[in-house]
Amino acid sequence: MTCLKASMLPFLLCLLVSFSWIIPAHPREDFLKCLSLHFEDSAAMSNVVHTPNNSSYGSILQFSIRNLRFNSSELKPLVIVTPTNASHIQAAILCSQRHNLQIRIRSGGHDFEGLSYMAAVPFVLIDLISLRAVNVDATNRTAWVQAGATLGELYYSISEKSRTLAFPAGSCPTIGVGGHFSGGGHGTMVRKFGLASDNVIDAHLIDSKGRILDRASMGEDLFWAIRGGGGQSFGVVVAWKISLVEVPSTVTMFSVSRTLEQNATKLLHRWQYVANTLPEDIVIDVLVTRVNSSQEGNTTIQATFFSLFLGEVDQLLPVMQGSFPELGLVKDDCFEMSWIESVFYTGGFTSNASLDVLLNRTPRSIPRFKAKSDYVKEPLPEIAFEGIWERFFEEDIEVPALILIPYGGKMDEISESSTPFPHRAGNLYVLVSSVSWSEESKEASRRHVAWIRRLYSYLTTYVSNNPREAYVNYRDLDLGINNLTGTTSYKQASIWGRKYFKNNFERLVRVKTEVDPTNFFRNEQSIPSLSSW
């Protein structure tokens, strides 16, 4: 999957422009005084607690912002806490409650709407960047991974212990596991092994009372909720225990691009009938972009068919020639490698890069970005794609893109209610629409956001409905928001909640009401508590 880095708060554009971050000094000072009671001395506290008066504050805040549109936001935390152990998180939770401050929890900073580090109310940011240990038990095929670790750090640690063990999660190595696992998490092995959250077997969570809970002590309802119910609703997950999967010593990858002049539209149309019915060892994603044409001064549409096959090329070719001969795949298009090398390939690294690049938490580029997701249950007709191309050719839009990720295989075998993630059997693929741009002006932001909203409206006829489903890890505040101050009705929250979770939303609300009745853990799209109404 292509790495989708972050997005914006579209409903708050005017607020971002005009809001003056003026609050009394005492909430911060009272919070800091409370927090100091939980540290042995001021030196220990200064390494973990950062305020705007500290030189470290700006660099820590900016380091994990994954969208340039947020760099100048005034919706900043009063205090940043970078815990090095669970007691620091417990203290931050208890002191925030005592002084009526909200919190945000950041793992890798890839929340599409920036909710992991921005808020329009006074808040404390708990940045988990220092909690990123990974302990792999190759014998039992399990690992404990702290929530501040990135996928790259997880994959690196697995590869150190075994070249035939892996984990089915996303392709972008800088994504934090905390948010990724909380919302589901799919990658190039989703059709073989399901989501990342489908392979979580335990967790350590700190709840609103400051208790540290594992699977046994939190109970199966809460353990169910944190594996796909979205981050920042039920507590702070400090670490996850995951089940590793076995992969062959050799896997095969290919990347084949076709333009409109090379029948890209017909190939894409045919792909819809094939991709979710292939053997589960094969995933073929598609990235659609606008590129320069061979005709000087013109542009065209290019569809790149990008695949991981858990096996050797001589096993792959007969399957592709029998199921998708239209693509014209040949042996020279394919590359055999180990699984960890495939992580390099999907991440866009060169083949001679050191494994250590997976430990780099900084993306190679950070764009201004907005994205939306849909689920497709019936193949789009060719004319629908042609309508998309018309919109891609609009001259005042910089970088439009589509990503098509097929389901089927293991995803069809898991019930909708096994975890909060409900998008299982019946879905051909998830369709991600995105647009990115480099221009800094507010007018450019308005123009590009308006464009993707028009594209989303155009797609209405062709995607799921009642509800129009969406993937919570591709967060989109256009779907609806909660009230950050005051109460949010069940009816109001269900507008966005049912799109992400369908009928599982009701159970999520019941779990939330039981474990966080005061609705302490909340944001614009957190699960609401009935007790707070």
Backbone torsions as a table, in degrees:
resi	resn	phi	psi	omega
1	MET	NA	143.4	177.5
2	THR	-72.6	141.6	-177.7
3	CYS	-73.3	118.7	177.1
4	LEU	-100.9	113.9	-157.7
5	LYS	-82.5	-48.1	-179.7
6	ALA	-175.9	177.0	177.1
7	SER	-143.5	-146.1	-172.7
8	MET	-134.8	179.5	174.6
9	LEU	-103.8	85.4	-171.5
10	PRO	-61.8	-35.2	-179.0
11	PHE	-72.4	-12.9	-174.1
12	LEU	-111.2	20.3	-176.7
13	LEU	-58.7	-45.0	179.5
14	CYS	-64.1	-38.5	179.5
15	LEU	-63.9	-39.7	-179.9
16	LEU	-62.2	-32.2	-177.6
17	VAL	-79.0	-42.1	-167.0
18	SER	-106.8	-13.3	-172.6
19	PHE	-68.5	131.2	176.0
20	SER	-106.3	117.9	-172.0
21	TRP	-79.3	76.5	-176.7
22	ILE	-114.3	112.0	176.6
23	ILE	-137.9	156.8	177.9
24	PRO	-60.9	155.1	-177.8
25	ALA	-73.0	-26.7	-169.1
26	HIS	-65.4	-31.4	178.7
27	PRO	-58.6	-43.0	178.3
28	ARG	-65.6	-46.2	-177.4
29	GLU	-66.0	-39.3	178.3
30	ASP	-65.5	-39.9	178.4
31	PHE	-63.0	-45.1	-178.8
32	LEU	-64.8	-37.9	178.7
33	LYS	-65.0	-41.2	177.0
34	CYS	-63.0	-43.8	-176.5
35	LEU	-65.8	-34.4	-176.9
36	SER	-62.5	-24.7	179.8
37	LEU	-69.5	-14.8	-176.8
38	HIS	-102.6	4.6	179.0
39	PHE	-117.8	148.4	-178.7
40	GLU	-66.2	-38.7	-179.0
41	ASP	-155.8	170.9	-176.1
42	SER	-67.8	-30.6	179.4
43	ALA	-64.5	-44.2	178.3
44	ALA	-62.2	-39.7	-179.3
45	MET	-68.6	-35.8	-176.0
46	SER	-67.7	-22.0	178.1
47	ASN	-79.2	-14.9	-173.0
48	VAL	-116.7	-27.8	-173.2
49	VAL	-112.0	129.1	-174.1
50	HIS	-132.2	127.5	177.1
51	THR	-116.7	169.1	178.4
52	PRO	-57.7	-17.0	178.1
53	ASN	-80.5	-11.6	-179.6
54	ASN	-94.0	142.0	179.0
55	SER	-65.1	-23.6	-178.3
56	SER	-76.2	-20.5	-171.8
57	TYR	-57.7	-52.1	-175.5
58	GLY	-64.0	-43.9	-177.8
59	SER	-67.6	-37.7	178.7
60	ILE	-67.8	-43.9	179.8
61	LEU	-61.2	-45.1	-175.5
62	GLN	-74.6	-26.9	-170.3
63	PHE	-57.7	-38.2	-176.7
64	SER	-110.5	25.1	171.4
65	ILE	-86.1	124.1	-172.1
66	ARG	-109.9	25.1	175.3
67	ASN	-152.0	122.6	-177.2
68	LEU	-61.6	-19.6	179.5
69	ARG	-67.9	-20.3	-178.1
70	PHE	-92.4	-8.1	-175.2
71	ASN	-60.3	-34.3	-177.0
72	SER	-102.1	11.5	-179.3
73	SER	-62.7	142.5	176.0
74	GLU	-92.0	-0.9	-177.9
75	LEU	-86.2	65.6	-170.9
76	LYS	-103.7	156.8	179.8
77	PRO	-71.5	149.3	172.8
78	LEU	-67.1	-38.6	-176.7
79	VAL	-142.8	144.0	170.8
80	ILE	-111.4	129.1	175.9
81	VAL	-112.7	124.5	177.5
82	THR	-112.5	81.1	-172.3
83	PRO	-64.0	146.0	173.5
84	THR	-110.4	-5.7	172.7
85	ASN	-155.2	170.7	-174.0
86	ALA	-63.1	-30.9	-177.4
87	SER	-63.5	-31.2	177.4
88	HIS	-66.8	-37.3	177.3
89	ILE	-69.0	-42.9	178.1
90	GLN	-57.9	-44.2	-179.9
91	ALA	-64.1	-43.3	-179.9
92	ALA	-62.6	-39.8	178.8
93	ILE	-64.8	-50.1	-176.0
94	LEU	-65.7	-41.0	-179.7
95	CYS	-71.6	-34.0	176.2
96	SER	-64.1	-43.4	177.9
97	GLN	-62.6	-43.7	-175.9
98	ARG	-62.9	-31.2	-175.4
99	HIS	-114.3	22.0	169.8
100	ASN	58.6	42.4	175.3
101	LEU	-110.9	141.8	173.9
102	GLN	-85.3	166.9	177.4
103	ILE	-126.3	155.7	168.6
104	ARG	-124.6	147.5	-176.4
105	ILE	-120.9	123.9	-177.5
106	ARG	-120.9	129.5	176.0
107	SER	-103.8	-68.3	178.3
108	GLY	-114.8	-12.5	176.9
109	GLY	86.4	16.2	-175.4
110	HIS	-94.9	10.9	175.4
111	ASP	-54.1	124.2	-173.1
112	PHE	-60.5	-23.9	-179.3
113	GLU	-112.0	11.7	175.6
114	GLY	70.8	16.8	-174.8
115	LEU	-71.0	-13.1	-179.7
116	SER	-80.9	-6.4	179.9
117	TYR	-149.0	12.6	177.9
118	MET	-134.3	150.1	174.4
119	ALA	-163.1	149.8	179.6
120	ALA	-92.1	16.0	176.5
121	VAL	-131.9	161.0	177.5
122	PRO	-60.1	129.8	-175.6
123	PHE	-151.1	163.6	175.4
124	VAL	-112.2	134.1	177.0
125	LEU	-97.0	121.0	170.9
126	ILE	-97.3	104.6	-178.3
127	ASP	-98.4	116.6	-172.4
128	LEU	-86.6	16.8	-172.6
129	ILE	-58.5	-27.6	-179.3
130	SER	-88.0	-4.8	178.3
131	LEU	-107.9	82.9	-174.3
132	ARG	-140.2	29.7	177.4
133	ALA	-70.9	144.6	176.5
134	VAL	-129.7	122.3	178.8
135	ASN	-118.7	111.8	-175.4
136	VAL	-100.0	128.8	174.0
137	ASP	-109.1	91.2	-175.0
138	ALA	-66.1	-31.9	-178.7
139	THR	-62.4	-44.3	-179.3
140	ASN	-95.7	1.5	178.5
141	ARG	56.3	47.1	177.0
142	THR	-135.0	167.6	174.4
143	ALA	-154.1	145.1	166.7
144	TRP	-100.7	127.7	179.9
145	VAL	-129.8	126.5	179.3
146	GLN	-72.6	152.3	-168.9
147	ALA	-68.2	-18.1	179.0
148	GLY	-86.4	-4.6	178.1
149	ALA	-71.0	153.4	174.0
150	THR	-94.5	165.3	175.0
151	LEU	-60.6	-37.4	178.3
152	GLY	-61.1	-42.4	178.0
153	GLU	-66.0	-37.0	176.5
154	LEU	-64.7	-49.2	-178.5
155	TYR	-62.7	-40.3	178.1
156	TYR	-58.7	-46.4	-177.4
157	SER	-65.7	-38.1	177.3
158	ILE	-64.0	-44.6	-176.5
159	SER	-66.0	-26.0	177.1
160	GLU	-66.0	-28.7	-177.0
161	LYS	-96.5	-28.8	-176.3
162	SER	-162.1	144.2	174.8
163	ARG	-97.5	0.7	178.2
164	THR	-121.6	13.3	169.6
165	LEU	-111.5	148.3	-176.9
166	ALA	-152.6	-178.6	174.6
167	PHE	-142.4	133.5	-176.1
168	PRO	-83.7	90.2	178.4
169	ALA	-140.5	-166.4	-170.7
170	GLY	-70.8	172.7	-174.7
171	SER	-97.7	-14.1	-178.1
172	CYS	-87.6	113.3	-172.1
173	PRO	-69.1	-16.6	-178.3
174	THR	-90.7	-1.7	178.1
175	ILE	-69.2	135.1	176.6
176	GLY	-77.4	140.7	-177.5
177	VAL	-69.3	-26.2	-175.6
178	GLY	-56.5	-56.5	179.3
179	GLY	-73.5	-36.2	-177.2
180	HIS	-60.6	-50.8	179.7
181	PHE	-67.1	-35.6	-176.6
182	SER	-63.0	-30.1	-177.3
183	GLY	-101.4	-3.4	-178.4
184	GLY	129.7	-80.8	174.9
185	GLY	88.0	96.8	176.3
186	HIS	-115.7	154.3	-178.2
187	GLY	-148.5	-155.2	-172.2
188	THR	-75.6	-5.3	176.4
189	MET	-114.9	20.5	-175.1
190	VAL	-63.6	-32.6	-177.8
191	ARG	-77.9	-17.9	179.2
192	LYS	-93.8	-42.6	-171.1
193	PHE	-124.2	0.2	-178.5
194	GLY	81.6	-158.5	-176.7
195	LEU	-83.6	165.1	171.6
196	ALA	-57.2	-44.4	-177.8
197	SER	-66.3	-23.4	175.9
198	ASP	-69.8	-15.5	-176.7
199	ASN	-113.9	18.9	172.9
200	VAL	-90.6	130.2	-176.3
201	ILE	-118.6	-7.7	176.0
202	ASP	-165.4	167.7	178.1
203	ALA	-160.1	156.5	170.6
204	HIS	-113.2	120.9	-175.2
205	LEU	-128.6	140.3	173.3
206	ILE	-104.7	120.7	-174.9
207	ASP	-91.3	-175.2	-174.5
208	SER	-68.4	-14.6	176.0
209	LYS	-93.2	0.0	179.8
210	GLY	84.1	9.4	179.8
211	ARG	-81.1	143.2	174.3
212	ILE	-95.6	118.3	-174.4
213	LEU	-118.6	143.4	168.4
214	ASP	-109.7	-174.6	-175.8
215	ARG	-57.1	-43.1	-177.4
216	ALA	-65.3	-43.1	-175.4
217	SER	-82.7	-26.0	178.5
218	MET	-80.8	-25.1	-178.8
219	GLY	89.8	159.1	-173.5
220	GLU	-70.0	-28.0	179.3
221	ASP	-65.5	-47.9	-179.9
222	LEU	-69.0	-39.0	177.6
223	PHE	-62.0	-37.4	175.0
224	TRP	-61.3	-45.6	-172.1
225	ALA	-66.3	-35.9	-174.7
226	ILE	-80.2	-7.7	-179.8
227	ARG	-101.5	64.0	177.7
228	GLY	127.7	-6.6	-179.1
229	GLY	-84.6	5.9	179.0
230	GLY	89.1	152.1	-177.9
231	GLY	-80.3	163.2	170.7
232	GLN	69.6	23.0	178.7
233	SER	-110.0	-31.9	-168.0
234	PHE	-118.9	-10.9	-177.5
235	GLY	151.5	-170.1	178.1
236	VAL	-106.4	110.2	174.4
237	VAL	-76.8	120.0	-178.2
238	VAL	-89.0	-34.6	-177.8
239	ALA	-156.1	153.5	179.0
240	TRP	-122.0	140.4	169.2
241	LYS	-103.1	126.4	-174.0
242	ILE	-122.0	154.0	175.3
243	SER	-96.6	121.6	179.2
244	LEU	-81.1	157.8	-177.3
245	VAL	-117.7	152.8	178.0
246	GLU	-89.7	135.5	177.0
247	VAL	-128.5	156.1	178.5
248	PRO	-67.4	159.1	179.9
249	SER	-66.3	-24.0	178.2
250	THR	-124.4	127.1	172.7
251	VAL	-119.8	165.9	-177.7
252	THR	-126.0	138.1	177.2
253	MET	-126.8	149.5	170.4
254	PHE	-144.5	156.1	176.5
255	SER	-140.3	111.5	-175.8
256	VAL	-122.0	123.9	-177.9
257	SER	-109.2	139.6	176.2
258	ARG	-136.7	138.5	177.7
259	THR	-97.3	176.5	177.3
260	LEU	-57.9	-37.0	-179.8
261	GLU	-69.4	-15.4	178.0
262	GLN	-109.4	28.3	175.2
263	ASN	67.0	35.3	-179.8
264	ALA	-58.8	-39.2	-177.9
265	THR	-63.7	-46.3	179.6
266	LYS	-65.7	-38.1	178.3
267	LEU	-64.8	-41.5	179.3
268	LEU	-65.9	-40.6	177.5
269	HIS	-61.8	-43.6	179.2
270	ARG	-67.5	-38.2	178.8
271	TRP	-52.4	-36.5	-177.5
272	GLN	-60.8	-29.2	-178.9
273	TYR	-87.0	-11.8	-171.1
274	VAL	-109.7	-44.7	-163.3
275	ALA	-59.2	-38.4	-177.0
276	ASN	-88.6	-0.6	179.4
277	THR	-108.7	-6.2	178.8
278	LEU	-65.1	162.1	172.3
279	PRO	-52.2	145.8	-173.1
280	GLU	-67.0	-10.7	176.3
281	ASP	-74.8	-7.9	-176.4
282	ILE	-116.1	131.5	168.1
283	VAL	-122.6	128.2	172.6
284	ILE	-120.8	103.2	173.9
285	ASP	-86.7	162.3	176.9
286	VAL	-131.5	131.7	172.4
287	LEU	-112.9	123.1	-179.6
288	VAL	-112.4	125.2	-179.2
289	THR	-137.8	167.7	172.4
290	ARG	-96.6	130.1	-177.4
291	VAL	-132.5	167.7	175.3
292	ASN	-70.2	138.5	179.6
293	SER	-83.9	162.6	174.6
294	SER	-66.5	-20.0	175.1
295	GLN	-85.0	120.6	-172.8
296	GLU	-56.9	130.9	177.4
297	GLY	87.7	-5.6	-179.0
298	ASN	-107.9	161.0	174.2
299	THR	-121.4	162.7	178.7
300	THR	-145.4	177.6	177.5
301	ILE	-103.2	135.5	177.7
302	GLN	-122.0	130.2	174.3
303	ALA	-108.8	122.5	178.3
304	THR	-107.1	117.8	179.8
305	PHE	-92.7	117.0	-167.4
306	PHE	-123.2	123.6	-168.0
307	SER	-136.1	146.3	166.0
308	LEU	-118.4	129.2	174.9
309	PHE	-120.7	128.0	-179.2
310	LEU	-83.8	74.6	-178.4
311	GLY	169.4	-174.1	-176.5
312	GLU	-89.9	159.8	-174.4
313	VAL	-61.1	-35.3	-179.1
314	ASP	-69.1	-19.7	173.1
315	GLN	-83.5	-32.8	-176.4
316	LEU	-72.8	-45.6	-170.9
317	LEU	-58.1	-45.2	178.8
318	PRO	-61.5	-35.7	178.5
319	VAL	-65.3	-45.6	-178.9
320	MET	-68.0	-38.8	-179.8
321	GLN	-68.5	-28.7	178.0
322	GLY	-83.8	-33.1	-173.9
323	SER	-100.7	-32.7	-174.5
324	PHE	-142.1	56.6	-177.1
325	PRO	-63.8	-23.4	-177.5
326	GLU	-59.9	-28.0	-179.1
327	LEU	-69.7	-25.6	178.2
328	GLY	70.0	34.8	-178.5
329	LEU	-67.2	133.4	176.5
330	VAL	-126.7	167.6	-174.1
331	LYS	-60.2	-34.5	-178.5
332	ASP	-66.6	-17.5	177.1
333	ASP	-77.8	-14.1	-167.8
334	CYS	-106.6	151.9	-179.6
335	PHE	-134.3	123.7	175.3
336	GLU	-88.7	145.0	-176.1
337	MET	-167.1	175.8	172.2
338	SER	-82.4	167.3	179.5
339	TRP	-60.4	-44.9	-177.8
340	ILE	-64.9	-31.2	174.6
341	GLU	-68.2	-30.8	176.9
342	SER	-66.9	-29.1	175.2
343	VAL	-63.3	-40.9	175.2
344	PHE	-60.7	-46.3	-175.5
345	TYR	-60.9	-49.2	-178.9
346	THR	-69.6	-28.0	178.5
347	GLY	-80.5	-4.7	177.2
348	GLY	82.6	14.7	178.6
349	PHE	-83.3	156.5	176.9
350	THR	-72.9	154.5	-174.7
351	SER	-65.9	-23.0	-179.0
352	ASN	-97.2	10.6	179.7
353	ALA	-70.2	150.7	177.9
354	SER	-73.8	148.5	176.8
355	LEU	-57.7	-24.8	-178.0
356	ASP	-62.6	-18.2	179.8
357	VAL	-62.8	-22.6	178.3
358	LEU	-68.8	-16.4	179.5
359	LEU	-88.5	-6.3	179.6
360	ASN	-78.7	117.4	-176.3
361	ARG	-84.5	-5.6	-175.6
362	THR	-96.2	119.7	175.8
363	PRO	-61.0	153.7	-180.0
364	ARG	-72.6	-21.5	175.6
365	SER	-149.1	147.2	179.1
366	ILE	-130.5	101.1	-176.6
367	PRO	-89.7	172.6	161.0
368	ARG	-83.3	138.0	-160.2
369	PHE	-154.9	143.2	171.4
370	LYS	-145.1	136.2	-178.2
371	ALA	-140.8	158.1	176.6
372	LYS	-140.0	153.4	-179.4
373	SER	-124.9	151.4	176.4
374	ASP	-142.4	159.4	171.4
375	TYR	-113.7	133.9	-176.1
376	VAL	-109.3	125.0	-177.5
377	LYS	-110.0	-18.9	176.3
378	GLU	-131.1	140.0	-178.4
379	PRO	-56.5	137.5	174.3
380	LEU	-72.0	139.6	174.0
381	PRO	-71.2	160.9	-179.6
382	GLU	-58.5	-35.0	-178.6
383	ILE	-64.4	-28.5	177.2
384	ALA	-66.9	-42.9	177.0
385	PHE	-64.0	-38.2	179.3
386	GLU	-62.2	-35.6	175.4
387	GLY	-66.5	-34.8	175.6
388	ILE	-65.8	-42.8	-179.6
389	TRP	-59.8	-39.9	178.5
390	GLU	-55.7	-41.2	-179.7
391	ARG	-72.8	-33.9	177.0
392	PHE	-64.4	-27.1	-176.8
393	PHE	-83.3	-1.8	178.0
394	GLU	-60.3	129.5	-167.8
395	GLU	-72.7	-24.6	-175.0
396	ASP	-91.2	12.3	178.1
397	ILE	-110.4	130.1	-171.9
398	GLU	-78.2	-66.9	-172.2
399	VAL	-133.0	84.4	173.9
400	PRO	-81.1	152.0	179.6
401	ALA	-156.8	151.9	169.0
402	LEU	-122.0	143.7	171.2
403	ILE	-126.5	128.1	-179.2
404	LEU	-116.8	119.8	-174.6
405	ILE	-119.7	112.0	-174.4
406	PRO	-77.3	148.6	173.9
407	TYR	-106.5	-140.7	-172.7
408	GLY	83.3	-172.7	-179.0
409	GLY	61.3	-132.5	-178.5
410	LYS	-57.2	-33.7	-178.4
411	MET	-62.6	-29.6	177.8
412	ASP	-75.7	-20.0	-174.7
413	GLU	-87.7	-18.9	-176.6
414	ILE	-94.4	132.5	-176.1
415	SER	-70.8	157.1	-179.9
416	GLU	-61.7	-27.8	-173.8
417	SER	-100.3	2.1	-177.7
418	SER	-65.5	-32.2	170.6
419	THR	-139.0	172.4	178.1
420	PRO	-61.8	-23.2	179.7
421	PHE	-71.1	112.3	-170.2
422	PRO	-99.8	-3.1	-168.4
423	HIS	-86.4	81.4	-172.4
424	ARG	-116.0	-122.3	-176.9
425	ALA	-58.0	143.8	179.3
426	GLY	99.0	-10.7	177.6
427	ASN	-100.1	123.7	175.6
428	LEU	-71.8	-46.9	-178.2
429	TYR	-165.4	162.7	171.7
430	VAL	-97.0	134.5	-177.8
431	LEU	-111.4	117.9	179.9
432	VAL	-108.7	120.3	175.5
433	SER	-101.5	133.9	-179.5
434	SER	-143.9	161.0	173.0
435	VAL	-148.0	137.8	177.4
436	SER	-132.0	158.6	-176.7
437	TRP	-156.0	158.4	-178.5
438	SER	-104.5	-23.7	-177.2
439	GLU	-62.3	134.4	-171.9
440	GLU	-86.1	-15.8	-169.4
441	SER	-68.4	155.7	176.4
442	LYS	-65.6	-33.4	179.3
443	GLU	-65.6	-35.9	177.9
444	ALA	-65.3	-41.4	177.2
445	SER	-61.9	-47.2	179.9
446	ARG	-59.5	-43.1	-177.5
447	ARG	-64.2	-44.4	-177.4
448	HIS	-73.1	-37.6	176.5
449	VAL	-65.4	-41.6	177.9
450	ALA	-62.1	-38.0	179.6
451	TRP	-62.3	-47.4	-176.5
452	ILE	-70.9	-28.2	174.3
453	ARG	-67.3	-37.5	176.7
454	ARG	-66.7	-40.3	176.9
455	LEU	-62.2	-42.7	178.8
456	TYR	-60.6	-41.5	178.1
457	SER	-64.5	-41.3	179.0
458	TYR	-60.1	-37.5	-175.5
459	LEU	-75.4	-8.6	-173.5
460	THR	-50.2	-43.6	-176.1
461	THR	-64.8	-24.4	-166.9
462	TYR	-105.9	-3.3	-173.9
463	VAL	-119.7	-176.8	-176.8
464	SER	-59.5	156.3	178.8
465	ASN	-147.7	160.5	177.9
466	ASN	50.6	59.7	2.0
467	PRO	-91.3	165.6	170.0
468	ARG	-79.3	104.6	-168.4
469	GLU	-74.1	154.3	178.6
470	ALA	-148.4	160.1	-177.8
471	TYR	-99.2	123.1	-172.6
472	VAL	-63.1	-28.6	177.7
473	ASN	-72.5	-13.8	171.5
474	TYR	-104.4	61.2	-170.4
475	ARG	-54.8	139.9	-177.3
476	ASP	-142.8	106.8	-177.7
477	LEU	-71.3	-12.0	174.1
478	ASP	-63.2	-19.7	-177.8
479	LEU	-75.3	-16.2	-178.5
480	GLY	135.9	155.8	-178.3
481	ILE	-140.3	159.1	173.4
482	ASN	-86.1	168.3	169.3
483	ASN	-86.0	126.0	178.9
484	LEU	-77.1	-28.7	174.1
485	THR	-116.9	141.9	-175.0
486	GLY	83.1	-160.0	-174.0
487	THR	-109.4	156.5	175.2
488	THR	-119.1	123.9	-178.7
489	SER	-73.7	157.3	176.2
490	TYR	-58.8	-40.2	-179.7
491	LYS	-61.9	-42.9	-179.9
492	GLN	-64.9	-45.8	-177.9
493	ALA	-70.3	-31.2	-177.6
494	SER	-69.2	-17.0	178.1
495	ILE	-59.0	-48.0	176.3
496	TRP	-89.1	-32.0	-174.0
497	GLY	-62.7	-40.1	-179.4
498	ARG	-72.3	-25.1	177.3
499	LYS	-70.7	-36.1	178.3
500	TYR	-81.3	-39.7	-166.5
501	PHE	-122.1	-5.1	-178.5
502	LYS	52.8	-132.0	-176.7
503	ASN	-71.5	-15.3	177.7
504	ASN	-68.7	-15.0	-179.1
505	PHE	-60.1	-39.7	-178.8
506	GLU	-61.0	-44.3	179.5
507	ARG	-66.6	-38.1	177.5
508	LEU	-59.8	-41.2	178.6
509	VAL	-64.8	-39.7	178.6
510	ARG	-64.2	-42.8	178.4
511	VAL	-63.9	-44.6	179.6
512	LYS	-58.9	-44.2	-178.5
513	THR	-61.5	-35.0	-179.3
514	GLU	-76.3	-41.5	-171.7
515	VAL	-95.0	-22.3	-179.4
516	ASP	-140.9	65.4	-172.8
517	PRO	-61.5	-27.2	-179.6
518	THR	-86.2	0.2	179.2
519	ASN	59.6	41.5	-179.7
520	PHE	-65.7	-47.3	178.6
521	PHE	-80.8	103.4	-175.6
522	ARG	-151.3	153.3	170.1
523	ASN	-152.8	-166.6	-174.8
524	GLU	-64.4	-22.2	177.9
525	GLN	-136.7	41.0	173.4
526	SER	-88.3	156.9	177.1
527	ILE	-65.7	128.2	-177.7
528	PRO	-83.8	159.9	176.7
529	SER	-103.9	131.6	178.0
530	LEU	-62.3	-32.0	-176.4
531	SER	-67.2	-20.1	-176.3
532	SER	-87.2	0.2	-176.6
533	TRP	-90.3	NA	NA
